[in-house]
Amino acid sequence: LCFSWIACYCFCDKFHLEGDYLVGGLFDIHEVTAKLHNRPEAINCLSHRRFQLMRFSVEEINNSTDLLPDVSLGYEIFDYCTDVQNFPSIFKLISVNGLIQAQNEPHNNLSKVVAVVGLYTSTETRTAAPFFMKNLIPMVSYGASSSIFSRKQIFPSFLRTARPNKDIMQVIVNIVLHFKWQWVAFLTSDNDYGNDGLDLFTKMIRKTDICLAYTNSLNHHTDYTQIFKRINAQNISIIIVFALERTAEVLIESAIQLNVTNKVWIAGDAWSLNKKLPKVIGIKSIGTVLGVCEVAMAIPGFSDFIHRSKSHARCESDGQQKFCNQVCNCSSLSPEEIFAADPSFSFSVYSAVYAIAHALHKVLQCGAGRCNRNVTVLPRMVLAELKKSNFTLLNETIHFDENGDPMFGSYSIIYWNDNGDAEVVGISTFQPSFHLLINNSKIQWYSNEDVPTSKCSQECKAGHVKYQGGIHKCCFTCEICPRDTYVNTTEDPYKCNVCKKTEWSAEGSTSCNLRVVEYMPFTSPIAILIMIGAVALEILTLAISVLFSINYNTPIVRSAGGPMCFLILGCLSLSSLSVFFFFGKPTPPFCILRLLPFILFYTVCVACFVVRSFQIVCIFKMAAKFPNLYSWWTKYHGQWLVITGAFVMQAVLLLIGYSQETPKPYDETLWSPDKIILTCDTNLKGTAGSVILLSSLCCLCFIFSYMGKDLPKNYNEAKAITFCLLLLIVTWMVFATAYILYHDMFIQILNSLAVLFSLYYFLMWYFLPKCYIIIFQPQKNTPQYFQGLIQNYTKTISQ
């Protein structure tokens, strides 16, 4: 496919060199743009420099007596100016005398082309590569970096000397992380190179703090005004431009025209060493430009080659023109223009040619100044040796991994300084492991201050977690962690972690504190005093029992209940055992025995007083009005039936309740945030039936005792029982109120005191007055005295 206008140019011998073995070369010396309607246009000397580097490399190899002695290496180079209109050049490389070898046919007529160097862009390479893959012709690219070329099932004979996109993207991501930028835009070329870069970048930032705020693909129809309007609207300060050089030039020039300011631009390796943009008027206004490029390496002898080549340049007549993709204006570029061009990928071209030469060296079994010319060299043989490459070139060890990707080379981090030069400010290496080093002090930021920041949301204060409301993890609101939680920003800044049971924290904490463990020990002074009170009660009940035994047949003892008094005193003594289990470190047995003896035996005590109150009413009121009922009560010992029934019922309720909800040790942490109070978890469900029964008996006792309030003045058992019950009710109401409002360690003290006071009320107000009469007023402890009281009361109520 030839363009008629090219006839004015002359055909140059620079595209072809005869040799025993040929290396194909594909370089985009000219480019077809939509603007020029398919007319080739020279592009900034960059590809011409690479084109000349291939020529220089072949000449240097041919001049060597070690690499390919007595064998000449030639080349056939084509100008691949567009990825859709240059198939003739590809067919030229894979054909012999205009014929292409069919697959699986005998190799009777082999092409002298053993490998191909090229192409530069991923899109061009993806178009041309399949033609070479069919017959496993090695294709060594010096610039195609898309990840797809690492897939050997699709591109089995493809290798490259330029590092793949994943490596340069790793550098870019780490630059962003190095400066702690989070809110970035990513602009790409609308082609394989740009799309692959965007895909890799998106995957690499998933587990980082980087958020991709905005992305767009750039082409001939891009509206740059809208792009920058959206970038400014989202307050994005960092713009990564992973695009081809021509696309990046249009973007930056548009940014200058649209007065885009105060941005940090990160350039990919395709345009970071651009020679035109740093000199453009207004470039400083757009902000700071950083970039990534391969480390510049001086290639010895290349300068002399260019000068010598220019001085001996010759052109042939138009009639000798053979192929349209081998046309150039030989004299259009001076050596100075070539040397001043962007040196990117120069070493990639140089090492690609040398890799092919070393592979051919192995195939031809070269050594001792000669090569084995009897070997029939097939492209797949060269491919096999290429994959095993391991040689040193300009202090770099050239070898490839299993995907054909280079395991050599490093990147420079550059900064466009005020002089318009690309100043090296850092380096990134990959072997033996990835490492990035940047000298921050060499970079002068557009703000002339510290490193610019780029965040969607400001960092949360200590003790606050991030709440992500949208798709971007960098955009969040801050919420304070509640009590007993903390946030560890290094592990998970989005979660309030719950403190351990043995720890606590205040609201908005970043760590937990150990709780102070508290319980009421036996050695506590107040515990000792309460236990002394319980022991004293035991002694008093024993003493009263002895006194009542001695005076068993006296009216005072008989009127107090007779044998029932000993049951009451025994139950009061057994109930006091509960007091001792409120102290010490709680254990399952301690928790059970805290209330069990008191509830069980105190129920018997109250039942006795219920019966006693009922008997008092019957003696003084019901005996006269209901003699038959009184006779039945005394005949069948109704009082003992009631007491036994109350005891059995309470025992059954306790057994059922404790089997369902057994009291157990419990660590109280809600009421005192900095403490663990060791107590017992007494579930209301387990004791509800027992408490209801005991409360019901107390109510009955109060009713019956209140009915006897108008008994003789000196015969006041009912009044004493009523007063004891009133004190009992008040005591437990006070305790219940305190228990609801206050759950500290001292609530156990109040509980034990409530139990002890409940026992002392009956002992003090029911039994001790009778003891006083027995000891100090024996004249009132006679049958005659009691008969007189009863007769006087009977006369009074009969009137």
C-alpha positions in Angstrom: 0.0 0.0 0.0 1.9 3.1 -1.3 1.0 6.7 -1.0 1.5 8.7 -4.2 2.8 11.8 -2.4 5.9 9.9 -1.2 7.5 9.8 -4.6 9.2 13.1 -3.8 11.2 11.2 -1.2 14.1 8.9 -2.1 14.6 5.3 -1.3 17.5 4.8 1.2 19.8 1.9 1.8 19.4 2.4 5.5 16.4 0.1 5.6 18.1 -2.9 4.2 21.4 -4.7 4.9 22.4 -8.0 3.3 23.6 -10.7 5.5 23.7 -14.5 6.1 20.8 -14.1 8.5 18.3 -11.3 8.6 16.6 -9.6 11.5 13.3 -7.8 10.8 12.7 -4.4 12.2 9.4 -2.5 12.6 9.6 1.1 13.6 6.9 3.8 13.5 9.1 6.4 11.9 6.0 8.1 10.5 2.5 8.3 11.9 -0.8 8.6 10.1 -3.2 10.9 11.9 -6.9 11.5 11.4 -6.2 15.1 11.0 -4.0 14.5 8.0 -6.3 12.0 6.3 -3.9 9.1 6.1 -0.9 11.2 5.2 2.3 10.0 7.0 3.9 12.6 9.1 7.4 12.6 10.8 7.2 12.5 14.6 9.8 14.2 16.7 12.9 12.1 15.8 12.1 9.6 18.6 11.4 6.5 16.5 14.1 7.6 14.0 16.6 7.4 16.9 15.4 3.8 17.7 15.6 2.9 14.0 19.2 4.1 13.9 20.0 2.2 17.1 19.0 -1.0 15.5 21.3 -0.3 12.5 24.1 0.6 14.9 23.6 -2.6 16.9 23.8 -4.8 13.9 26.9 -3.1 12.6 28.5 -3.4 16.1 27.7 -7.1 16.1 29.1 -7.6 12.6 32.3 -5.9 13.7 32.7 -8.2 16.7 34.9 -11.2 16.4 33.4 -13.0 19.3 29.6 -13.0 19.0 29.0 -14.1 15.3 32.5 -14.7 13.8 32.6 -15.4 10.0 28.8 -14.9 9.9 27.1 -11.7 8.8 23.9 -10.4 10.3 21.6 -8.3 8.1 18.4 -6.5 8.6 15.2 -5.6 6.8 13.5 -2.6 8.4 10.1 -1.2 7.6 8.4 2.0 8.7 5.2 0.8 10.5 3.4 4.1 10.4 -0.1 2.8 11.2 -1.4 -0.4 12.6 -4.0 -1.1 9.9 -2.3 -0.1 6.7 1.1 -1.8 6.8 0.4 -5.5 6.3 2.6 -5.6 3.2 5.7 -5.0 5.3 4.7 -7.9 7.5 4.1 -10.2 4.6 7.5 -9.1 3.2 9.2 -10.4 6.4 7.5 -13.7 6.5 7.6 -14.5 2.7 10.2 -15.7 0.3 10.0 -14.5 -3.3 6.4 -13.3 -2.6 5.3 -16.7 -1.2 4.4 -17.5 2.4 5.3 -20.9 3.7 2.1 -22.8 4.6 1.8 -24.4 8.0 3.0 -28.0 8.4 4.7 -28.0 4.9 8.4 -29.0 4.6 10.8 -26.1 5.0 12.1 -26.3 1.5 12.2 -22.6 0.9 13.0 -20.7 4.2 13.1 -17.0 4.8 16.4 -15.6 6.0 14.5 -13.6 8.7 15.2 -15.5 12.0 13.6 -12.9 14.3 11.9 -9.5 14.4 12.6 -6.5 16.5 9.4 -4.4 17.2 6.9 -3.0 17.6 6.7 0.0 19.9 3.0 0.3 21.0 0.8 -2.4 22.3 -1.9 -1.8 19.8 0.5 -2.0 16.8 2.1 -5.1 18.3 -1.3 -6.8 18.9 -2.1 -6.3 15.3 1.1 -7.6 13.8 2.2 -10.3 16.3 -0.2 -13.1 15.3 1.5 -13.3 11.8 4.8 -14.2 13.5 3.3 -16.5 16.1 2.1 -19.0 13.6 5.5 -20.2 12.6 7.1 -19.3 16.0 9.2 -16.5 14.5 10.7 -14.7 17.6 9.3 -11.2 18.0 11.3 -9.1 20.5 9.4 -5.9 21.3 11.2 -2.9 22.6 8.1 -1.0 23.8 4.9 -3.0 23.9 4.1 -3.3 27.6 0.5 -4.6 27.7 -0.1 -7.5 30.0 -1.7 -9.7 27.3 1.7 -10.4 25.7 2.7 -12.3 28.8 0.1 -15.0 27.9 2.2 -17.6 26.1 -0.8 -19.6 24.9 -1.7 -16.6 22.7 1.8 -15.2 22.0 4.2 -18.1 22.2 7.1 -16.6 20.4 6.8 -13.1 21.8 9.5 -11.6 24.1 10.2 -8.0 25.2 13.0 -6.0 26.5 10.8 -3.2 27.9 9.3 -4.0 31.3 5.5 -4.8 31.2 2.8 -2.4 32.4 2.5 -4.2 35.8 6.0 -3.1 36.7 5.6 0.6 35.8 2.2 0.6 37.5 3.8 -0.8 40.6 6.2 2.1 40.6 3.4 4.7 40.1 1.3 3.2 42.8 4.2 3.2 45.2 4.9 6.9 44.3 1.4 7.7 45.3 1.7 5.7 48.5 5.1 7.4 49.2 3.6 10.8 49.3 0.4 9.6 51.0 -1.9 10.7 48.3 -5.3 9.1 48.3 -7.6 11.0 45.9 -6.4 10.6 42.3 -7.5 10.8 38.7 -6.3 8.4 36.0 -6.3 9.5 32.4 -5.3 7.0 29.7 -4.9 6.6 25.9 -8.0 5.0 24.4 -6.0 1.9 23.3 -4.6 -1.4 24.6 -1.8 0.3 26.4 -4.0 2.7 28.3 -6.8 0.2 29.1 -4.3 -2.3 30.4 -2.7 0.3 32.6 -6.0 1.3 34.1 -7.0 -2.3 34.8 -3.7 -2.9 36.5 -3.9 0.3 38.5 -7.4 -0.5 39.7 -6.3 -4.0 40.9 -3.2 -2.8 42.7 -4.9 -0.1 44.7 -7.7 -2.4 46.1 -5.8 -3.1 49.3 -4.4 0.4 49.7 -5.6 3.7 50.9 -5.7 5.0 47.3 -9.1 5.8 45.7 -9.6 6.3 42.0 -11.8 9.4 42.0 -12.0 9.9 38.2 -10.9 8.2 35.1 -11.3 8.8 31.3 -9.9 7.5 28.1 -8.4 10.1 25.7 -8.8 10.2 22.0 -9.3 12.6 19.1 -12.9 13.4 20.2 -12.1 14.1 23.9 -13.7 17.2 25.5 -10.9 18.4 27.7 -13.0 21.2 29.1 -15.4 18.7 30.7 -12.6 16.5 32.0 -10.9 19.3 33.9 -14.3 20.7 35.1 -15.1 17.3 36.7 -11.5 17.0 38.1 -11.8 20.4 39.8 -15.4 19.7 40.9 -14.1 16.6 42.8 -11.2 18.5 44.3 -8.6 16.1 42.8 -5.0 17.3 43.0 -3.2 14.3 41.6 -3.5 13.3 37.9 -1.9 10.2 36.6 -1.5 10.3 32.8 -0.8 6.9 31.4 -0.9 7.7 27.7 1.1 7.8 24.5 3.3 10.8 23.9 1.1 12.5 21.3 -2.0 12.1 23.4 -0.2 13.4 26.5 1.0 16.5 24.5 -2.6 17.4 23.6 -3.7 16.9 27.2 -1.0 19.1 28.7 -1.4 21.8 26.1 -5.2 21.8 26.8 -4.5 22.1 30.5 -2.4 25.2 29.9 -5.0 26.8 27.6 -7.8 26.0 30.1 -5.8 27.5 33.0 -5.6 24.4 35.0 -3.5 25.1 38.1 -2.1 23.5 41.3 -2.0 19.9 40.2 0.6 17.1 40.5 1.0 15.2 37.2 2.5 11.8 37.2 3.7 10.8 33.7 4.0 7.3 32.4 7.2 6.1 30.7 5.8 6.9 27.2 6.0 10.7 27.7 7.9 11.4 30.9 11.1 12.4 28.9 9.2 14.5 26.4 11.4 17.2 25.1 8.7 19.6 23.8 6.3 20.0 26.8 8.8 21.2 29.4 9.7 24.2 27.1 6.1 25.2 26.4 5.1 28.6 27.7 2.8 28.3 30.8 3.9 24.7 31.7 4.8 25.9 35.2 1.3 27.1 35.9 -0.2 23.6 35.7 1.7 22.5 38.8 4.4 19.9 39.4 5.2 17.1 36.9 6.7 13.9 38.1 7.4 10.9 35.8 8.7 7.4 35.5 11.2 6.4 32.8 13.8 3.7 32.2 17.2 4.5 33.6 19.1 6.4 30.9 22.1 4.4 29.6 24.8 5.8 27.3 25.5 3.5 24.5 29.2 3.7 23.5 29.9 4.3 19.8 26.3 5.4 18.9 27.3 9.0 18.5 30.1 8.2 16.1 27.8 6.0 14.2 25.3 8.7 13.6 27.9 11.2 12.5 29.5 8.7 10.2 26.1 7.6 8.8 25.1 11.1 8.0 28.3 11.9 6.2 27.9 8.8 4.0 24.2 9.0 3.4 23.2 8.3 -0.2 19.9 8.2 -2.0 18.9 6.3 -5.1 16.7 7.5 -7.9 13.0 7.2 -7.8 13.1 4.4 -10.3 14.9 2.1 -7.9 12.3 2.5 -5.2 11.1 -1.0 -4.2 8.9 -0.7 -1.2 6.8 2.2 0.0 7.4 1.5 3.7 11.2 1.9 3.2 11.0 5.6 2.2 12.4 8.5 4.3 13.9 11.9 3.9 17.5 10.8 4.6 18.8 14.3 5.2 15.9 15.8 7.1 17.4 15.1 10.6 20.7 16.3 11.8 22.8 14.3 14.4 22.1 17.0 17.0 18.4 16.5 16.5 18.7 12.7 16.9 20.8 13.1 20.1 18.4 15.6 21.5 15.4 13.3 21.0 13.8 11.5 23.9 16.2 8.6 24.7 13.4 6.3 26.1 13.6 2.7 25.1 17.0 3.1 23.5 18.5 0.4 25.6 15.5 -1.8 24.9 16.2 -1.7 21.2 19.9 -2.2 21.7 19.4 -5.2 24.1 16.7 -6.7 21.8 19.1 -6.9 18.8 21.9 -8.3 21.1 19.5 -10.9 22.5 18.8 -12.2 19.0 22.5 -12.2 18.2 23.3 -14.2 21.3 20.6 -16.7 20.6 21.9 -17.1 17.0 25.4 -17.5 18.5 24.1 -20.6 20.5 22.1 -22.0 17.6 25.2 -21.8 15.2 27.4 -23.3 18.0 29.9 -20.4 17.6 33.2 -20.5 19.3 36.9 -20.3 18.7 36.5 -17.6 16.1 34.0 -19.6 13.9 30.4 -20.7 13.7 28.9 -24.0 12.3 27.4 -22.9 9.0 26.0 -26.4 8.4 23.3 -25.8 10.9 19.9 -25.1 9.4 18.7 -22.2 11.4 14.9 -22.2 12.1 13.1 -19.4 13.9 11.9 -21.8 16.6 15.5 -22.7 17.3 16.4 -19.1 17.8 13.3 -18.7 20.0 14.4 -21.6 22.3 17.8 -20.0 22.8 16.2 -16.5 23.3 14.2 -17.9 26.2 17.4 -19.1 27.8 19.3 -15.8 27.3 21.8 -15.0 30.0 24.5 -12.5 29.1 25.8 -9.2 30.2 25.3 -6.0 28.2 26.5 -2.6 29.5 26.7 -4.1 33.0 23.1 -5.4 32.8 22.4 -9.1 32.9 20.0 -9.8 30.1 17.5 -12.7 30.8 13.8 -13.3 30.5 11.2 -15.0 32.7 8.9 -17.8 31.7 6.5 -15.3 30.1 9.2 -13.7 28.0 9.3 -10.6 30.2 12.6 -9.0 31.0 14.2 -9.7 34.4 16.5 -6.7 34.1 16.2 -2.9 34.0 15.1 -0.3 36.5 13.2 3.0 36.5 14.2 6.5 37.3 11.8 8.9 39.0 12.1 12.3 37.4 10.9 15.8 38.1 10.5 18.5 35.5 12.5 21.3 37.1 12.3 25.1 36.5 14.9 24.8 33.7 12.7 22.5 31.7 14.9 19.5 32.3 13.9 16.1 33.6 15.9 15.9 36.8 16.3 12.4 38.4 15.0 12.5 42.0 14.7 8.8 42.7 15.1 5.2 41.5 13.0 2.0 41.5 14.6 -1.4 41.2 13.0 -4.8 40.8 15.8 -7.3 41.4 16.1 -9.0 43.8 12.9 -7.4 45.2 11.0 -4.2 44.6 12.5 -1.1 46.1 11.6 2.6 45.7 13.8 5.5 46.8 12.8 9.2 46.3 14.8 12.2 47.4 11.9 14.5 48.4 14.2 17.5 49.0 15.0 17.7 45.2 11.4 18.3 44.3 10.1 21.9 44.4 6.3 21.7 44.6 4.0 24.2 42.9 3.0 25.5 46.3 6.7 26.1 47.3 5.8 24.4 50.6 5.4 20.8 51.8 4.1 17.9 49.8 0.6 18.7 48.5 -2.2 16.6 49.9 -5.0 14.9 48.1 -7.8 13.5 50.2 -11.5 13.2 49.8 -12.1 13.4 53.5 -9.8 14.6 56.3 -8.5 12.0 58.7 -10.6 11.2 61.7 -9.5 12.2 65.2 -8.2 9.6 67.6 -10.9 7.2 68.8 -13.1 7.8 65.8 -13.9 5.2 63.1 -14.5 5.9 59.4 -17.9 5.3 58.1 -17.9 4.8 54.3 -21.1 6.1 52.8 -20.4 5.7 49.1 -18.2 3.5 46.8 -14.9 5.3 47.7 -13.2 4.2 50.8 -11.4 7.5 50.9 -14.7 9.3 51.3 -16.1 8.8 54.8 -17.6 10.4 57.9 -16.1 10.0 61.4 -18.0 8.4 64.2 -16.8 8.2 67.8 -16.3 4.7 69.3 -18.7 4.1 72.2 -17.6 3.0 75.7 -15.9 -0.3 76.1 -14.7 -0.3 72.4 -11.6 1.0 70.7 -10.3 1.6 67.2 -7.0 0.3 65.8 -6.4 2.4 62.7 -3.4 0.3 61.6 -5.6 -2.9 61.5 -9.1 -1.7 60.6 -10.0 2.0 60.7 -13.6 1.2 59.9 -14.4 -0.9 63.0 -14.8 -0.2 66.7 -13.4 -3.3 68.4 -15.0 -4.6 71.5 -12.7 -4.7 74.6 -12.2 -7.9 76.4 -14.3 -8.7 79.3 -11.4 -8.0 81.6 -10.8 -4.5 80.0 -12.6 -1.2 79.6 -12.3 2.0 77.7 -13.9 5.4 77.7 -15.7 6.8 74.7 -13.4 7.6 71.8 -10.5 5.3 72.8 -7.7 3.8 70.8 -6.9 1.1 73.4 -8.4 -0.7 76.4 -7.4 -0.6 80.0 -7.5 -3.5 82.5 -10.4 -3.4 84.8 -9.9 -3.6 88.6 -11.4 -6.8 90.0 -13.4 -6.2 93.2 -15.4 -8.3 95.6 -16.1 -8.2 99.3 -13.5 -10.4 101.0 -14.0 -12.1 104.4 -11.2 -9.9 105.8 -13.0 -6.7 105.1 -13.9 -4.8 108.4 -17.5 -4.4 107.4 -17.8 -8.1 106.5 -16.3 -9.0 109.8 -18.8 -6.8 111.6 -21.8 -8.3 109.8 -20.5 -11.9 110.4 -20.1 -11.0 114.1 -23.7 -9.8 114.0 -24.8 -13.2 112.5 -22.8 -15.1 115.1 -24.4 -13.0 117.8 -27.8 -13.8 116.5 -26.9 -17.5 116.7 -25.9 -17.1 120.3 -29.1 -15.1 121.1 -31.4 -17.7 119.6 -29.5 -20.4 121.5 -29.8 -18.5 124.8 -33.5 -17.7 124.2 -34.1 -21.4 123.4 -32.5 -22.4 126.7 -34.5 -19.7 128.6 -37.7 -20.9 127.0 -36.9 -24.5 127.8 -36.4 -23.7 131.4 -39.7 -21.8 131.5 -41.6 -24.0 129.1 -44.7 -24.4 131.1 -45.1 -20.7 132.0 -47.9 -18.6 130.4 -45.5 -16.3 128.6 -43.8 -19.2 126.7 -47.2 -20.9 126.1 -48.7 -17.7 124.8 -45.7 -17.1 122.5 -46.4 -20.3 120.8 -45.0 -23.0 123.0 -43.2 -25.6 121.0 -43.6 -23.4 117.9 -41.2 -20.9 119.5 -38.4 -23.5 119.2 -39.1 -24.0 115.5 -39.1 -20.3 114.9 -35.8 -19.8 116.8 -34.2 -22.8 114.9 -35.3 -21.4 111.6 -34.0 -17.9 112.4 -30.7 -19.5 113.3 -30.5 -21.5 110.1 -31.6 -18.5 108.0 -28.6 -16.5 109.3 -26.2 -19.0 107.5 -26.9 -17.1 104.3 -25.1 -14.0 105.6 -21.7 -15.8 105.5 -22.0 -16.6 101.8 -22.2 -12.9 100.7 -18.4 -12.6 101.3 -15.4 -14.0 99.6 -14.8 -14.7 95.9 -18.1 -16.0 94.4 -18.3 -19.7 93.5 -21.3 -21.7 92.3 -22.0 -23.2 95.8 -21.6 -19.7 97.4 -24.1 -18.3 94.9 -26.7 -21.0 95.7 -26.3 -20.7 99.4 -26.6 -16.9 99.5 -30.4 -16.9 99.5 -31.4 -20.6 99.7 -31.2 -21.0 103.5 -32.8 -17.6 104.1 -35.7 -18.1 101.7 -36.5 -21.7 102.8 -36.2 -21.3 106.6 -37.5 -17.7 106.7 -40.6 -19.0 105.0 -41.1 -21.4 107.9 -40.7 -18.5 110.3 -43.3 -16.4 108.6 -45.6 -19.4 108.3 -45.3 -19.9 112.0 -46.2 -16.2 112.6 -49.1 -16.5 110.2 -50.5 -19.4 112.2 -49.7 -17.6 115.5 -51.5 -14.5 114.3 -54.5 -16.6 113.2 -54.6 -18.4 116.6 -54.5 -15.1 118.5 -57.5 -13.9 116.5 -59.3 -17.2 117.0 -58.7 -17.2 120.8 -60.0 -13.7 121.4 -62.5 -13.3 118.7 -63.4 -16.4 116.7 -63.5 -18.7 119.8 -66.6 -16.9 121.0 -68.3 -16.5 117.7 -67.2 -19.7 115.9 -66.7 -22.4 118.5 -67.0 -25.3 116.0 -64.3 -23.9 113.8 -62.0 -23.4 116.7 -62.7 -27.0 117.9 -61.8 -28.4 114.4 -58.6 -26.4 114.3 -57.4 -27.6 117.7 -58.5 -31.2 117.0 -56.5 -31.7 113.7 -53.5 -29.5 114.6 -54.2 -27.1 111.8 -51.2 -24.9 112.6 -48.7 -27.7 111.9 -50.5 -28.6 108.6 -50.1 -25.0 107.4 -46.4 -24.8 108.4 -45.6 -28.1 106.9 -47.5 -27.2 103.7 -45.6 -23.9 103.4 -42.3 -25.6 103.9 -42.9 -28.3 101.3 -44.3 -25.8 98.8 -41.3 -23.5 99.2 -38.8 -26.4 98.9 -40.5 -27.6 95.7 -40.5 -24.0 94.2 -36.8 -23.6 95.1 -35.9 -26.9 93.6 -37.7 -26.2 90.3 -36.4 -22.6 90.1 -32.8 -23.4 90.8 -32.8 -26.3 88.4 -33.9 -24.0 85.6 -31.9 -20.9 86.5 -29.1 -21.9 88.9 -27.4 -18.9 90.5 -23.8 -18.7 89.2 -20.8 -16.3 89.5 -21.2 -13.2 87.3 -18.8 -10.4 86.4 -20.6 -7.1 86.7 -19.1 -4.6 84.3 -22.0 -2.3 83.2 -22.4 -0.2 86.3 -18.7 0.5 86.9 -16.8 0.9 83.6 -13.4 0.5 85.1 -14.2 -2.3 87.4 -15.1 -6.0 87.4 -17.4 -6.6 90.4 -17.5 -10.3 91.2 -21.0 -11.1 92.2 -23.7 -13.7 91.7 -26.2 -13.8 88.8 -29.5 -14.5 90.7 -32.0 -14.7 87.9 -35.5 -13.5 88.9 -37.1 -16.3 86.9 -35.5 -18.9 89.2 -36.6 -17.2 92.5 -39.9 -15.6 91.4 -42.1 -18.4 92.7 -40.3 -18.5 96.0 -40.4 -14.8 96.5 -44.1 -14.7 95.7 -44.9 -17.4 98.2 -42.9 -15.6 100.9 -44.5 -12.3 100.1 -48.0 -13.9 100.2 -47.3 -15.3 103.7 -46.1 -11.9 104.9 -49.3 -10.3 103.6 -51.5 -12.9 105.4 -49.4 -12.5 108.5 -49.9 -8.8 108.4 -53.7 -9.1 107.9 -54.1 -11.5 110.8 -51.9 -9.6 113.1 -53.6 -6.3 112.2 -56.9 -7.9 113.1 -55.6 -8.4 116.6 -54.5 -4.8 117.2 -57.2 -4.2 119.8 -56.2 -7.1 122.1 -55.3 -6.5 125.8 -52.5 -3.9 126.3 -50.2 -6.3 128.0 -51.0 -9.2 125.7 -49.5 -7.8 122.5 -48.0 -10.6 120.3 -50.1 -9.4 117.4 -48.9 -5.8 117.7 -45.3 -7.1 117.9 -45.7 -9.2 114.8 -47.3 -6.3 112.9 -44.4 -4.0 113.9 -41.8 -6.6 112.8 -43.6 -7.0 109.4 -43.6 -3.2 108.9 -39.9 -3.0 109.5 -39.4 -6.0 107.2 -41.3 -4.4 104.4 -39.4 -1.1 104.8 -36.0 -2.8 104.8 -36.6 -4.8 101.6 -38.1 -1.7 99.9 -34.9 0.2 100.7 -32.8 -2.6 99.4 -34.8 -3.0 96.2 -34.4 0.7 95.5 -30.7 0.6 96.1 -30.3 -2.5 93.9 -32.0 -0.8 91.0 -30.0 2.4 91.3 -26.7 1.0 92.4 -24.8 -2.1 91.4 -21.5 -1.7 93.1 -19.6 -4.1 95.4 -21.4 -2.6 98.4 -24.8 -3.8 97.2 -23.8 -7.2 98.6 -23.3 -5.6 101.9 -26.8 -4.1 101.8 -28.2 -7.5 100.8 -26.5 -9.3 103.7 -27.7 -6.5 106.1 -31.2 -6.8 104.8 -31.1 -10.6 105.6 -29.6 -10.0 109.0 -32.0 -7.2 109.9 -35.0 -9.4 108.8 -33.9 -12.0 111.4 -33.2 -9.5 114.2 -36.6 -7.9 113.9 -38.5 -11.0 115.1 -35.8 -11.8 117.6 -35.7 -8.3 119.1 -39.4 -7.3 118.9 -41.1 -10.7 119.5 -38.8 -12.8 121.7 -36.7 -10.3 123.7 -39.8 -8.6 125.4 -40.9 -12.0 126.6 -37.5 -12.8 127.9 -37.6 -9.5 129.8 -40.8 -10.5 131.5 -39.5 -13.9 132.3 -36.4 -12.6 133.9 -37.4 -9.2 135.3 -41.2 -9.3 135.8 -42.0 -12.9 136.9 -45.2 -11.7 138.6 -46.7 -11.2 135.1 -45.7 -14.7 134.1 -48.5 -16.4 136.2 -51.8 -18.1 135.2 -53.8 -15.8 137.4 -52.4 -12.7 135.7 -53.3 -13.9 132.3 -56.7 -15.1 133.4 -57.4 -11.6 134.7 -56.4 -10.0 131.4 -58.7 -12.4 129.4 -61.7 -11.9 131.7 -61.4 -8.1 131.5 -61.1 -8.2 127.7 -64.1 -10.5 127.4 -66.3 -8.2 129.6 -65.2 -5.3 127.5 -66.1 -6.8 124.1 -69.4 -8.3 125.5 -70.6 -4.8 126.4 
